[in-house]
Amino acid sequence: MEKIAVVFWSLILCGISGCTVGTFFERADTERPVVSTSSQSYEEDEIKSLDTIYFDYDKSNINPSDIAKFKILSEDLKKDSSLKVRIEGHCDERGTREYNLSLGERRANSVREILIINGISNNRIITVSYGEERPVSAGSNEVSWSKNRRALIKIF
């Protein structure tokens, strides 16, 4: 019991001071495969990119010009009910990491809601936010930023 108390207080103190506790809490250098929220798991190479939806600066609403894409996509997904969808929300580099993760989540959820409205079951859709962590265009200008403000729709 005494060891548990020592570990507990060590974690509390390190959390406050910003230190790390040995290798137990070190960050892994390699990414692990993404695991879905259901009992099934999948590897990145099993996922096929379908479409990209772009967003305006600091927005998560779907542009009306993209609505037709969702109708076509939904019809295709209805034909094969074994397919699942992963929606990845992304942002440009502006804003804090936390804000961008939240914005990426809102973008992914906007796409999710449109798919649900078009008849795709909620249990077939997974959302994830990468915030600013996976840009497709390097650069600190509007051309690059506009390419990074996106949601990727993938199937597996």
Secondary structure, 3 states (H helix, E strand, C coil): CHHHHHHHHHHHHHHHHCCCCCHHHCCCCCCCCCECCCCCECCHHHCEEEEEEECCCCCCCCCHHHHHHHHHHHHHHHHCCCCCEEEEEECCCCCCHHHHHHHHHHHHHHHHHHHHHCCCCHHHEEEEEEECCCCCCCCCCHHHHHHHCEEEEEEC
